[in-house]
Amino acid sequence: MTEKPEKFDEVLQEKIYEILKKANAPLITSEIAEMLKLERRVVLRRLQRMAIEGKVKGRRVDVANGIWIWWL
């Protein structure tokens, strides 16, 4: 049985938060996605929602390639 979307988002948010908490420097979206073994776009969507909610901070560093960095 698959997890409900709300539960998946909650678990993903916690995992992202733990990764960023342990990081010594800001991480790019693809690094976080690789650690979670998930697609970059899935992680990016959750990170953007977390940023809107004030739970993480992020900044686009390469507009042409859509690269974002994230930190707490």
C-alpha positions, 0 to 999 in steps of 0.5 A: 500500500502506498503512503497518502500524499499528506503523510509522504509530504510530512515524512519528506519535510522531516528528512529534508530538514534533517539533511539541512540541519546536518549540512555545514553549508547550503546544499543545491536541490540535486544534492538533497534529491540524491541523498533522498533517492528522489527526483529533483522536481519532487524535492524542489516542490517540497523545498519551495513550499517549506520556504513559503512556510518559513521553514527553510531559506533558499535562493536561485543561484543560476537562473539559466539552469534553475539551480537553487541553494537551500539552508536553515 
